[in-house]
Amino acid sequence: MIKEFSIDELEVNNRIYRERIELYKSYGYYVIKERLFILSAAEPIYGRILEAGTGRGHFTLEIAKKGYSLTTYDIDNEMQKIAKMNIAYAGLSDKVNFVIEGKKKLGFKDKSFDVIFCVNTLHHIEKPDMVLNEFIRILADNGKIILSDFTDKTFNIMDSIHKSEGKVHEITGWTLDEAVEYFKKNACVVIKETQDDYQRVFILKKVL
């Protein structure tokens, strides 16, 4: 056993992970390159780090591989199990604190984090104003929020991939622009904006 997972479980999960990367690549979206693009835009990265929306832990993995320790939360136990296996396979379990948290209120104390990542998650968040208020509450003074989501090109790719699997890529939350405007009205300023063909990134700072 490797912690709570068997070697067979980790191998199967990693095979699925690699197959997923190749699937995205076949549509022109090289996910590892895009994750590194977001991390580069976010530098300097420092202090107490939170990732909002673990999912399968793909972005979590890239943060940990860079040597950072972080807390990551999600509402979905099954997704976090997959994420934990991705992290365990890479031998980075000591870098990541996994937390199950609710959709709206978060259990973290005020000003608990210096950097908050929210990557490709905004469009899935229901009642986003309540969640974004929580981000502001738990972010330290002068802390940073890194918001990133797909470009129109990538949303089309995701729609195609989901359709090929008999699924629908549901969008229930806000656009990146709507979220940025909300933060700007609530104690945050944009300090950087960048994008490539596949990802848009905003870096916002909490001001006193």
Backbone as a chain_set.jsonl record, in Angstrom:
{"seq": "MIKEFSIDELEVNNRIYRERIELYKSYGYYVIKERLFILSAAEPIYGRILEAGTGRGHFTLEIAKKGYSLTTYDIDNEMQKIAKMNIAYAGLSDKVNFVIEGKKKLGFKDKSFDVIFCVNTLHHIEKPDMVLNEFIRILADNGKIILSDFTDKTFNIMDSIHKSEGKVHEITGWTLDEAVEYFKKNACVVIKETQDDYQRVFILKKVL", "coords": {"N": [[0.825, -1.221, 0.0], [0.429, 2.318, -0.711], [0.087, 4.709, 1.341], [-3.354, 5.32, 1.557], [-3.94, 4.034, -0.803], [-3.646, 1.382, -3.177], [-0.876, 0.097, -5.118], [-1.755, -0.807, -7.6], [-4.172, 0.623, -7.893], [-3.181, 3.231, -8.08], [-1.649, 3.047, -10.417], [-3.584, 2.471, -12.39], [-5.161, 4.772, -12.192], [-3.281, 6.71, -12.949], [-2.821, 5.969, -15.59], [-5.291, 6.599, -16.734], [-5.222, 9.335, -16.335], [-3.054, 10.09, -18.006], [-4.085, 9.328, -20.459], [-6.154, 11.121, -20.649], [-4.812, 13.535, -20.904], [-3.68, 13.135, -23.434], [-5.998, 12.996, -24.956], [-7.025, 15.637, -24.735], [-4.886, 16.901, -26.015], [-5.173, 15.94, -28.59], [-7.197, 17.489, -29.492], [-5.97, 19.858, -29.677], [-5.381, 21.181, -27.338], [-3.006, 21.579, -25.058], [-2.689, 20.616, -22.008], [-0.835, 20.61, -19.843], [1.108, 22.484, -20.588], [-0.526, 24.77, -20.539], [-1.22, 24.938, -17.827], [1.253, 25.522, -16.724], [1.664, 27.968, -17.921], [-0.241, 29.528, -16.568], [0.749, 29.369, -13.931], [3.215, 30.646, -14.263], [2.352, 33.218, -14.897], [1.304, 33.916, -12.464], [3.389, 34.333, -10.73], [5.261, 36.429, -8.382], [4.839, 33.549, -6.277], [3.774, 32.858, -3.052], [3.851, 32.299, 0.55], [0.875, 31.261, 2.269], [-1.055, 29.062, 0.5], [-4.007, 28.575, -1.378], [-6.096, 26.469, -3.264], [-9.016, 26.761, -5.059], [-11.436, 24.552, -5.796], [-10.642, 21.619, -6.444], [-11.091, 19.505, -8.26], [-9.975, 16.944, -10.408], [-7.441, 17.234, -9.57], [-5.45, 18.127, -11.286], [-4.336, 20.71, -11.748], [-3.533, 21.156, -9.161], [-1.491, 19.285, -8.939], [0.518, 20.395, -10.586], [1.173, 22.719, -9.165], [2.219, 21.602, -6.805], [4.355, 20.15, -7.881], [6.047, 22.19, -8.492], [7.159, 22.689, -6.109], [5.73, 23.939, -4.113], [3.747, 24.074, -1.11], [0.313, 23.476, -0.376], [-3.189, 24.132, 0.318], [-6.11, 22.564, -0.809], [-9.469, 22.674, -1.908], [-12.668, 21.072, -2.431], [-16.048, 20.24, -3.376], [-16.664, 17.696, -3.952], [-16.296, 14.44, -3.096], [-15.523, 12.149, -4.569], [-14.116, 13.204, -6.757], [-11.998, 14.351, -5.388], [-10.785, 12.08, -4.391], [-9.684, 10.97, -6.707], [-7.919, 13.058, -7.277], [-6.223, 12.903, -5.045], [-4.989, 10.471, -5.589], [-3.61, 11.12, -7.922], [-1.751, 12.936, -6.897], [-0.466, 11.312, -4.998], [0.714, 9.374, -6.648], [2.711, 10.865, -7.814], [4.325, 11.196, -5.679], [3.944, 13.304, -3.894], [2.317, 13.751, -1.721], [2.775, 14.869, 0.778], [2.825, 17.533, 0.285], [0.311, 18.562, -0.065], [-2.743, 19.569, 1.34], [-5.794, 18.248, 1.566], [-9.17, 19.236, 1.441], [-12.623, 18.935, 2.086], [-15.154, 21.062, 1.229], [-18.022, 23.288, 1.442], [-20.438, 24.654, -0.94], [-20.882, 27.369, -0.633], [-20.396, 28.966, 2.016], [-17.197, 28.938, 3.531], [-14.984, 27.048, 5.589], [-12.639, 28.187, 6.481], [-10.573, 30.429, 8.402], [-10.73, 34.034, 8.746], [-8.595, 35.883, 6.584], [-6.802, 33.802, 5.996], [-5.16, 32.967, 3.901], [-2.518, 33.746, 1.592], [-2.333, 33.597, -1.132], [-4.696, 32.789, -3.563], [-5.82, 30.428, -5.802], [-8.019, 30.098, -8.505], [-8.934, 28.195, -10.898], [-10.215, 27.488, -14.015], [-12.698, 27.009, -12.923], [-14.635, 28.867, -12.245], [-16.827, 28.973, -14.04], [-18.364, 26.885, -13.225], [-19.355, 27.437, -10.734], [-22.046, 27.792, -8.619], [-24.17, 30.419, -7.455], [-22.12, 32.514, -7.417], [-21.405, 35.032, -6.303], [-21.548, 34.78, -3.51], [-19.536, 32.907, -3.052], [-17.264, 34.26, -4.023], [-17.213, 36.383, -2.258], [-16.42, 34.999, 0.0], [-13.835, 34.288, -0.763], [-12.615, 36.821, -0.664], [-12.879, 37.337, 2.057], [-11.247, 35.341, 3.279], [-8.785, 35.899, 2.274], [-5.588, 37.233, 2.836], [-4.609, 40.595, 3.818], [-3.406, 42.534, 1.165], [-3.005, 40.224, -0.238], [-3.115, 37.85, -3.027], [-5.339, 36.993, -5.686], [-5.668, 34.56, -8.09], [-7.239, 34.296, -10.999], [-8.375, 32.223, -13.527], [-9.653, 31.169, -16.642], [-11.125, 29.354, -19.4], [-10.537, 30.352, -22.825], [-12.738, 31.413, -25.527], [-12.172, 29.669, -27.6], [-11.186, 27.41, -26.256], [-13.373, 26.73, -24.668], [-15.069, 25.839, -26.688], [-13.629, 23.594, -27.492], [-13.835, 22.024, -25.161], [-16.582, 21.636, -25.111], [-16.827, 20.018, -27.384], [-15.326, 17.748, -26.654], [-16.773, 16.798, -24.419], [-19.214, 16.292, -25.688], [-18.459, 14.221, -27.388], [-18.254, 12.228, -25.584], [-20.776, 11.767, -24.819], [-21.793, 13.606, -23.05], [-22.557, 16.774, -21.414], [-20.982, 19.864, -21.291], [-21.436, 21.665, -18.674], [-22.327, 24.991, -17.875], [-22.71, 26.957, -15.247], [-22.056, 29.109, -13.742], [-20.423, 32.327, -13.388], [-18.928, 34.39, -15.975], [-15.426, 34.964, -16.6], [-14.93, 37.705, -16.844], [-17.148, 38.828, -15.543], [-16.672, 37.975, -12.923], [-14.241, 39.278, -12.377], [-15.033, 41.969, -12.488], [-16.745, 42.009, -10.294], [-14.944, 41.548, -8.166], [-13.384, 43.866, -8.412], [-15.137, 45.777, -7.516], [-15.185, 45.19, -4.919], [-12.981, 45.59, -2.953], [-10.644, 44.801, -4.364], [-7.983, 45.009, -6.777], [-6.99, 44.867, -10.209], [-3.872, 43.623, -11.025], [-2.51, 42.422, -12.998], [-3.034, 41.181, -16.277], [-3.371, 38.648, -18.632], [-3.186, 36.488, -21.522], [-3.299, 33.53, -23.583], [-3.83, 31.477, -26.461], [-5.564, 29.712, -25.261], [-6.075, 30.053, -22.52], [-7.261, 32.541, -20.265], [-6.031, 34.898, -17.936], [-6.256, 36.544, -14.85], [-4.73, 38.534, -12.395], [-5.387, 39.54, -9.215], [-5.231, 41.901, -6.558], [-5.768, 42.186, -3.099], [-6.834, 45.063, -1.563], [-6.464, 47.424, 1.109]], "CA": [[0.0, 0.0, 0.0], [1.007, 3.647, -0.613], [-0.937, 5.373, 2.134], [-4.626, 4.601, 1.483], [-4.16, 3.495, -2.143], [-2.756, 0.313, -3.62], [-0.084, 0.412, -6.299], [-2.608, -1.033, -8.772], [-5.09, 1.76, -8.016], [-2.425, 4.388, -8.544], [-1.254, 2.827, -11.809], [-4.779, 2.618, -13.225], [-5.534, 6.189, -12.18], [-2.302, 7.454, -13.736], [-3.063, 5.663, -17.0], [-6.445, 7.4, -17.132], [-4.736, 10.722, -16.359], [-2.244, 10.283, -19.209], [-4.987, 9.225, -21.606], [-6.918, 12.366, -20.696], [-3.908, 14.539, -21.466], [-3.571, 12.878, -24.869], [-7.276, 13.367, -25.562], [-7.018, 17.091, -24.88], [-3.875, 17.261, -27.004], [-5.706, 15.616, -29.918], [-8.061, 18.614, -29.856], [-5.135, 21.049, -29.76], [-5.226, 21.817, -26.029], [-1.952, 20.907, -24.3], [-3.081, 21.098, -20.688], [0.304, 20.868, -18.96], [1.655, 23.772, -21.016], [-1.42, 25.835, -20.095], [-1.093, 25.063, -16.37], [2.52, 26.208, -16.475], [1.428, 29.347, -18.33], [-0.956, 30.177, -15.465], [1.676, 29.487, -12.805], [4.196, 31.672, -14.593], [1.676, 34.514, -14.788], [0.989, 34.166, -11.05], [4.596, 34.602, -9.936], [5.77, 35.489, -7.379], [3.889, 32.778, -5.473], [4.381, 32.896, -1.723], [3.007, 32.188, 1.726], [-0.16, 30.237, 2.424], [-1.678, 28.938, -0.819], [-5.27, 27.843, -1.464], [-6.7, 26.233, -4.571], [-10.468, 26.613, -4.981], [-11.913, 23.635, -6.824], [-9.593, 20.631, -6.716], [-11.373, 18.645, -9.406], [-9.147, 15.735, -10.417], [-6.131, 17.558, -9.036], [-4.461, 18.34, -12.34], [-3.596, 21.938, -11.458], [-2.916, 20.893, -7.854], [-0.259, 18.552, -9.204], [1.54, 21.295, -11.124], [1.62, 23.587, -8.069], [3.064, 20.802, -5.918], [5.585, 19.812, -8.596], [6.906, 23.371, -8.434], [7.747, 22.739, -4.777], [4.887, 24.658, -3.166], [2.758, 23.383, -0.295], [-0.959, 24.163, -0.535], [-4.474, 23.543, 0.683], [-7.042, 22.577, -1.936], [-10.783, 22.194, -1.476], [-13.684, 20.756, -3.432], [-17.276, 19.723, -2.769], [-16.893, 16.344, -4.481], [-15.396, 13.441, -2.511], [-14.989, 11.246, -5.591], [-13.103, 13.932, -7.504], [-10.806, 14.504, -4.549], [-10.108, 10.778, -4.323], [-8.862, 10.905, -7.921], [-6.841, 14.027, -7.091], [-5.277, 12.353, -4.071], [-4.202, 9.438, -6.263], [-2.67, 11.798, -8.826], [-0.691, 13.497, -6.062], [0.276, 10.201, -4.397], [1.525, 8.746, -7.696], [3.877, 11.73, -8.019], [5.099, 11.235, -4.442], [3.854, 14.665, -3.381], [1.21, 13.83, -0.767], [3.128, 15.73, 1.908], [2.726, 18.917, -0.153], [-1.079, 18.971, -0.307], [-3.777, 19.358, 2.346], [-7.08, 18.144, 0.88], [-10.304, 19.597, 2.294], [-13.962, 18.974, 1.488], [-15.836, 22.27, 1.673], [-19.327, 23.524, 0.854], [-20.543, 25.478, -2.133], [-21.013, 28.795, -0.334], [-19.548, 29.326, 3.137], [-15.988, 28.145, 3.685], [-14.637, 26.89, 6.988], [-11.352, 28.788, 6.791], [-10.618, 31.664, 9.173], [-10.441, 35.279, 8.024], [-7.205, 36.183, 6.207], [-6.046, 32.553, 6.165], [-4.31, 32.639, 2.756], [-1.842, 34.835, 0.892], [-2.566, 33.404, -2.566], [-5.817, 31.899, -3.879], [-5.978, 30.062, -7.211], [-9.32, 29.602, -8.96], [-8.566, 27.909, -12.29], [-11.207, 26.733, -14.797], [-13.726, 26.626, -11.954], [-15.666, 29.894, -12.127], [-18.037, 28.705, -14.828], [-19.113, 25.818, -12.571], [-19.75, 27.845, -9.388], [-23.388, 28.325, -8.41], [-24.173, 31.553, -6.524], [-20.715, 32.918, -7.356], [-21.142, 36.199, -5.46], [-21.313, 34.315, -2.158], [-18.226, 32.25, -3.028], [-16.233, 35.275, -4.196], [-17.134, 37.086, -0.972], [-15.617, 34.162, 0.885], [-12.433, 34.452, -1.182], [-12.147, 38.097, -0.133], [-12.796, 37.219, 3.524], [-10.152, 34.477, 3.73], [-7.534, 36.362, 1.69], [-4.845, 38.178, 3.666], [-4.419, 41.933, 3.27], [-2.397, 42.566, 0.104], [-2.893, 38.919, -0.864], [-3.439, 37.783, -4.455], [-6.253, 36.003, -6.242], [-5.375, 34.239, -9.485], [-8.423, 33.791, -11.694], [-8.141, 31.835, -14.914], [-10.673, 30.316, -17.254], [-10.892, 29.075, -20.806], [-10.94, 31.269, -23.887], [-13.847, 30.872, -26.326], [-11.637, 28.534, -28.356], [-11.095, 26.243, -25.374], [-14.744, 26.323, -24.322], [-15.551, 25.043, -27.818], [-12.949, 22.297, -27.412], [-14.44, 21.266, -24.057], [-17.913, 21.22, -25.573], [-16.644, 18.91, -28.331], [-14.881, 16.569, -25.908], [-17.901, 16.291, -23.639], [-20.198, 15.753, -26.628], [-17.939, 12.937, -27.879], [-18.436, 11.26, -24.498], [-22.196, 11.716, -24.5], [-22.037, 14.476, -21.904], [-22.693, 18.201, -21.688], [-20.12, 20.705, -20.465], [-22.384, 22.6, -18.084], [-21.848, 26.292, -17.408], [-23.732, 27.433, -14.315], [-21.541, 30.247, -12.994], [-20.123, 33.587, -14.061], [-17.768, 34.484, -16.848], [-14.247, 35.545, -15.967], [-15.095, 39.163, -16.802], [-18.113, 39.146, -14.485], [-16.0, 37.78, -11.636], [-13.251, 40.344, -12.205], [-15.762, 43.2, -12.162], [-17.232, 41.882, -8.92], [-13.809, 41.76, -7.276], [-12.969, 45.269, -8.492], [-16.085, 46.55, -6.714], [-15.137, 44.694, -3.544], [-11.676, 45.62, -2.28], [-9.557, 44.205, -5.133], [-7.579, 45.693, -8.014], [-6.277, 44.022, -11.16], [-2.468, 44.012, -11.159], [-1.97, 41.81, -14.206], [-3.973, 40.466, -17.151], [-2.673, 38.05, -19.76], [-3.853, 35.332, -22.103], [-2.798, 32.949, -24.817], [-4.959, 30.992, -27.258], [-6.408, 28.752, -24.551], [-6.381, 30.482, -21.159], [-7.199, 33.931, -19.836], [-5.58, 34.961, -16.545], [-6.256, 37.819, -14.137], [-4.162, 38.544, -11.05], [-5.983, 40.621, -8.457], [-4.664, 42.119, -5.237], [-6.694, 42.715, -2.102], [-6.344, 46.333, -1.025], [-7.062, 47.77, 2.405]], "C": [[0.856, 1.267, 0.0], [-0.057, 4.524, 0.033], [-2.256, 4.613, 1.953], [-4.881, 3.954, 0.133], [-3.171, 2.384, -2.456], [-1.983, 0.776, -4.852], [-0.921, 0.23, -7.563], [-3.575, 0.127, -8.991], [-4.37, 2.982, -8.586], [-2.023, 4.252, -10.011], [-2.434, 3.024, -12.754], [-5.181, 4.083, -13.325], [-4.572, 7.012, -13.029], [-2.466, 7.194, -15.226], [-4.231, 6.494, -17.525], [-6.046, 8.873, -17.261], [-3.959, 10.997, -17.647], [-3.097, 10.208, -20.471], [-5.793, 10.514, -21.779], [-6.076, 13.486, -21.299], [-3.803, 14.382, -22.981], [-4.862, 13.224, -25.604], [-7.346, 14.863, -25.772], [-6.059, 17.518, -25.99], [-4.379, 16.998, -28.425], [-6.654, 16.694, -30.429], [-7.283, 19.927, -29.91], [-4.871, 21.743, -28.441], [-4.208, 21.03, -25.206], [-2.033, 21.4, -22.859], [-1.891, 21.402, -19.784], [0.95, 22.21, -19.305], [0.798, 24.917, -20.502], [-1.358, 26.026, -18.586], [0.178, 25.818, -16.016], [2.437, 27.679, -16.879], [0.75, 30.132, -17.204], [-0.029, 30.389, -14.274], [2.724, 30.567, -13.049], [3.599, 33.068, -14.449], [1.454, 34.903, -13.334], [2.207, 34.554, -10.223], [4.717, 36.089, -9.579], [4.641, 34.825, -6.583], [4.53, 32.583, -4.106], [3.347, 32.587, -0.638], [2.033, 31.027, 1.694], [-1.014, 30.21, 1.151], [-2.948, 28.093, -0.729], [-5.653, 27.668, -2.926], [-8.187, 25.992, -4.368], [-10.94, 25.735, -6.133], [-10.839, 22.651, -7.244], [-9.83, 19.893, -8.023], [-10.577, 17.357, -9.302], [-7.706, 16.014, -9.995], [-5.067, 17.837, -10.066], [-3.651, 19.616, -12.11], [-2.902, 21.831, -10.102], [-1.55, 20.254, -8.043], [0.843, 19.485, -9.688], [2.056, 22.256, -10.054], [2.592, 22.827, -7.175], [4.387, 20.435, -6.578], [6.567, 20.98, -8.618], [7.538, 23.543, -7.048], [6.92, 23.453, -3.73], [4.026, 23.694, -2.356], [1.452, 24.168, -0.388], [-2.098, 23.403, 0.111], [-5.371, 23.628, -0.532], [-8.382, 22.024, -1.482], [-11.698, 21.943, -2.671], [-14.913, 20.257, -2.692], [-17.477, 18.239, -3.056], [-15.851, 15.363, -3.938], [-14.75, 12.556, -3.565], [-13.909, 11.927, -6.42], [-11.831, 14.073, -6.676], [-10.077, 13.172, -4.353], [-9.187, 10.602, -5.534], [-7.668, 11.844, -7.786], [-5.784, 13.502, -6.135], [-4.402, 11.276, -4.709], [-3.202, 10.053, -7.233], [-1.479, 12.359, -8.05], [0.164, 12.392, -5.463], [1.194, 9.537, -5.417], [2.806, 9.541, -7.935], [4.75, 11.833, -6.772], [5.061, 12.582, -3.746], [2.75, 14.844, -2.337], [1.5, 14.751, 0.407], [3.018, 17.212, 1.565], [1.295, 19.456, -0.15], [-1.991, 18.59, 0.85], [-5.132, 19.394, 1.64], [-8.223, 18.393, 1.862], [-11.588, 19.506, 1.484], [-14.698, 20.163, 2.088], [-17.133, 22.46, 0.896], [-19.279, 24.472, -0.327], [-20.451, 26.972, -1.816], [-20.041, 29.211, 0.762], [-18.357, 28.378, 3.23], [-15.581, 28.132, 5.153], [-13.32, 27.518, 7.401], [-11.529, 30.105, 7.554], [-10.332, 32.869, 8.283], [-8.939, 35.403, 7.763], [-6.287, 34.966, 6.354], [-5.01, 32.316, 5.071], [-3.741, 33.892, 2.103], [-2.088, 34.793, -0.612], [-3.723, 32.416, -2.739], [-5.852, 31.686, -5.39], [-7.411, 29.586, -7.457], [-9.198, 29.421, -10.472], [-9.615, 27.001, -12.944], [-12.352, 26.218, -13.926], [-14.894, 27.596, -11.932], [-16.953, 29.53, -12.845], [-18.878, 27.564, -14.255], [-19.712, 26.247, -11.226], [-21.161, 28.422, -9.382], [-23.324, 29.399, -7.321], [-22.75, 32.103, -6.337], [-20.44, 34.114, -6.454], [-20.842, 35.786, -4.029], [-19.932, 33.669, -2.035], [-17.113, 33.286, -3.136], [-16.095, 36.138, -2.952], [-16.297, 36.304, 0.025], [-14.139, 34.241, 0.529], [-11.853, 35.732, -0.579], [-11.948, 37.998, 1.378], [-11.561, 36.447, 3.964], [-8.795, 34.887, 3.152], [-6.878, 37.397, 2.601], [-4.793, 39.552, 3.008], [-3.225, 41.926, 2.318], [-2.142, 41.191, -0.525], [-3.375, 38.95, -2.303], [-4.462, 36.69, -4.747], [-5.879, 35.807, -7.709], [-6.607, 33.59, -10.087], [-8.043, 33.424, -13.119], [-9.285, 30.97, -15.398], [-10.368, 30.222, -18.746], [-11.208, 30.282, -21.694], [-12.128, 30.647, -24.627], [-13.395, 29.632, -27.094], [-11.618, 27.274, -27.498], [-12.463, 25.787, -24.907], [-15.333, 25.468, -25.444], [-14.923, 23.655, -27.829], [-13.584, 21.433, -26.326], [-15.839, 20.781, -24.429], [-17.805, 20.001, -26.492], [-16.236, 17.627, -27.616], [-16.025, 15.957, -25.122], [-18.959, 15.654, -24.555], [-19.762, 14.392, -27.144], [-18.115, 11.821, -26.856], [-19.887, 11.132, -24.064], [-22.58, 12.573, -23.32], [-22.234, 15.912, -22.373], [-21.763, 18.952, -20.744], [-20.969, 21.834, -19.903], [-21.683, 23.877, -17.612], [-22.954, 26.9, -16.559], [-23.308, 28.693, -13.573], [-21.315, 31.474, -13.846], [-19.001, 33.427, -15.073], [-16.61, 35.072, -16.049], [-14.404, 37.062, -15.824], [-16.072, 39.579, -15.708], [-17.472, 39.02, -13.112], [-14.996, 38.889, -11.356], [-13.944, 41.65, -11.82], [-16.284, 43.166, -10.739], [-16.101, 42.143, -7.929], [-13.372, 43.222, -7.261], [-13.897, 46.172, -7.672], [-16.005, 46.194, -5.238], [-13.694, 44.47, -3.082], [-10.537, 44.953, -3.036], [-9.24, 45.054, -6.363], [-6.847, 44.695, -8.91], [-4.843, 44.513, -11.261], [-1.818, 43.379, -12.388], [-3.091, 41.112, -14.964], [-3.185, 39.922, -18.334], [-3.498, 36.904, -20.323], [-3.042, 34.783, -23.266], [-4.007, 32.425, -25.581], [-5.981, 30.22, -26.431], [-6.835, 29.176, -23.152], [-6.313, 31.988, -21.033], [-6.853, 33.941, -18.348], [-5.655, 36.396, -16.032], [-5.614, 37.601, -12.769], [-4.725, 39.775, -10.35], [-5.361, 40.705, -7.071], [-5.727, 42.688, -4.318], [-6.097, 43.972, -1.481], [-7.096, 46.678, 0.248], [-8.129, 48.84, 2.226]], "O": [[1.905, 1.294, 0.644], [-0.973, 5.013, -0.629], [-2.298, 3.401, 2.164], [-5.948, 3.372, -0.066], [-2.01, 2.436, -2.053], [-2.38, 1.72, -5.535], [-0.811, 1.024, -8.497], [-3.78, 0.568, -10.122], [-4.89, 3.673, -9.463], [-2.053, 5.229, -10.76], [-2.302, 3.668, -13.796], [-5.502, 4.576, -14.406], [-4.999, 7.913, -13.751], [-2.272, 8.097, -16.039], [-4.169, 7.03, -18.631], [-6.48, 9.565, -18.181], [-4.18, 12.015, -18.303], [-2.859, 10.937, -21.435], [-6.077, 10.942, -22.898], [-6.564, 14.283, -22.1], [-3.834, 15.366, -23.721], [-4.826, 13.691, -26.742], [-7.688, 15.32, -26.863], [-6.381, 18.385, -26.802], [-4.054, 17.741, -29.351], [-6.89, 16.809, -31.632], [-7.861, 20.986, -30.157], [-4.211, 22.782, -28.409], [-4.51, 19.942, -24.716], [-1.513, 22.466, -22.527], [-1.937, 22.369, -19.024], [1.299, 22.981, -18.412], [1.334, 25.938, -20.07], [-1.436, 27.157, -18.107], [0.18, 26.655, -15.114], [3.063, 28.536, -16.254], [1.127, 31.269, -16.922], [-0.021, 31.464, -13.674], [3.074, 31.316, -12.137], [4.249, 33.984, -13.946], [1.421, 36.089, -13.007], [2.055, 35.061, -9.111], [4.323, 36.938, -10.378], [3.631, 35.452, -6.263], [5.692, 32.188, -4.01], [2.14, 32.613, -0.879], [2.328, 29.956, 1.163], [-1.618, 31.216, 0.778], [-2.966, 27.039, -0.093], [-5.547, 28.598, -3.725], [-8.577, 25.118, -3.593], [-10.856, 26.123, -7.298], [-10.199, 22.827, -8.28], [-8.902, 19.676, -8.801], [-10.509, 16.747, -8.235], [-6.854, 15.129, -10.056], [-3.88, 17.789, -9.745], [-2.429, 19.613, -12.258], [-1.806, 22.36, -9.92], [-0.576, 20.632, -7.391], [1.986, 19.373, -9.242], [3.244, 22.576, -10.033], [3.657, 23.338, -6.827], [5.425, 20.41, -5.918], [7.775, 20.781, -8.748], [8.356, 24.44, -6.843], [7.345, 23.57, -2.581], [3.626, 22.638, -2.846], [1.477, 25.397, -0.469], [-1.997, 22.213, 0.41], [-5.397, 24.651, -1.216], [-8.437, 21.029, -0.759], [-11.531, 22.511, -3.75], [-14.833, 19.893, -1.519], [-18.355, 17.601, -2.474], [-14.672, 15.447, -4.279], [-13.563, 12.243, -3.472], [-12.899, 11.308, -6.753], [-10.723, 13.933, -7.195], [-8.86, 13.16, -4.167], [-8.053, 10.141, -5.401], [-6.543, 11.483, -8.134], [-4.587, 13.642, -6.386], [-3.213, 11.18, -4.407], [-2.077, 9.569, -7.356], [-0.337, 12.265, -8.5], [1.388, 12.514, -5.419], [2.325, 9.177, -5.093], [3.857, 8.968, -8.223], [5.796, 12.481, -6.798], [6.023, 12.969, -3.082], [2.3, 15.965, -2.096], [0.583, 15.348, 0.972], [3.108, 18.06, 2.453], [1.088, 20.667, -0.224], [-2.013, 17.439, 1.286], [-5.564, 20.447, 1.171], [-8.247, 17.843, 2.963], [-11.638, 19.946, 0.335], [-14.849, 20.26, 3.306], [-17.324, 21.871, -0.168], [-18.231, 25.019, -0.671], [-19.99, 27.753, -2.648], [-18.974, 29.751, 0.47], [-18.493, 27.17, 3.033], [-15.813, 29.102, 5.875], [-12.918, 27.395, 8.558], [-12.522, 30.807, 7.367], [-9.762, 32.734, 7.201], [-8.12, 35.068, 8.619], [-5.14, 35.09, 6.783], [-4.071, 31.547, 5.277], [-4.379, 34.943, 2.063], [-2.057, 35.824, -1.284], [-3.728, 31.343, -2.136], [-5.907, 32.644, -6.161], [-7.943, 28.771, -6.703], [-9.342, 30.378, -11.232], [-9.864, 25.889, -12.48], [-12.898, 25.14, -14.16], [-16.022, 27.201, -11.636], [-18.045, 29.75, -12.322], [-19.978, 27.302, -14.74], [-20.495, 25.501, -10.637], [-21.438, 29.415, -10.054], [-22.529, 29.302, -6.386], [-22.245, 32.148, -5.215], [-19.35, 34.212, -5.889], [-19.971, 36.377, -3.39], [-19.241, 33.859, -1.034], [-16.119, 33.2, -2.414], [-14.995, 36.58, -2.62], [-15.548, 36.889, 0.808], [-13.285, 34.26, 1.415], [-10.742, 35.73, -0.051], [-10.967, 38.512, 1.916], [-10.894, 36.844, 4.919], [-7.771, 34.296, 3.495], [-7.535, 38.322, 3.078], [-4.916, 39.667, 1.789], [-2.168, 41.378, 2.633], [-1.172, 41.017, -1.262], [-3.964, 39.932, -2.754], [-4.449, 35.618, -4.142], [-5.786, 36.77, -8.471], [-6.972, 32.47, -9.728], [-7.452, 34.232, -13.835], [-9.817, 30.143, -14.657], [-9.49, 30.905, -19.273], [-12.041, 31.121, -21.35], [-12.48, 29.493, -24.384], [-14.145, 28.664, -27.222], [-11.993, 26.196, -27.96], [-12.698, 24.587, -24.761], [-16.02, 24.482, -25.177], [-15.586, 22.664, -28.134], [-13.842, 20.249, -26.543], [-16.228, 19.659, -24.101], [-18.598, 19.066, -26.386], [-16.737, 16.547, -27.932], [-16.229, 14.744, -25.151], [-19.524, 14.61, -24.23], [-20.592, 13.5, -27.321], [-18.126, 10.638, -27.197], [-20.195, 10.474, -23.07], [-23.581, 12.305, -22.655], [-22.098, 16.226, -23.555], [-21.76, 18.702, -19.539], [-21.197, 22.84, -20.573], [-20.597, 23.836, -17.033], [-23.997, 27.308, -17.072], [-24.111, 29.284, -12.851], [-21.937, 31.642, -14.895], [-18.232, 32.466, -15.035], [-16.801, 35.608, -14.958], [-14.047, 37.631, -14.792], [-15.847, 40.576, -15.021], [-17.697, 39.856, -12.237], [-14.906, 39.383, -10.232], [-13.484, 42.356, -10.922], [-16.269, 44.184, -10.048], [-16.283, 42.879, -6.959], [-13.027, 43.755, -6.207], [-13.471, 47.221, -7.19], [-16.668, 46.811, -4.405], [-13.253, 43.343, -2.857], [-9.544, 44.569, -2.417], [-10.111, 45.725, -6.915], [-6.169, 43.79, -8.423], [-4.61, 45.686, -11.55], [-0.71, 43.754, -12.773], [-3.988, 40.522, -14.36], [-2.42, 40.652, -18.965], [-4.412, 36.41, -19.663], [-2.211, 35.478, -23.851], [-5.119, 32.902, -25.353], [-7.133, 30.082, -26.841], [-7.855, 28.704, -22.65], [-5.438, 32.638, -21.605], [-7.326, 33.094, -17.591], [-5.188, 37.332, -16.68], [-5.906, 36.627, -12.077], [-4.567, 40.901, -10.82], [-5.006, 39.684, -6.482], [-6.494, 43.566, -4.711], [-4.991, 43.945, -0.94], [-8.24, 46.263, 0.434], [-8.747, 49.265, 3.203]]}, "num_chains": 1, "name": "protein.A"}
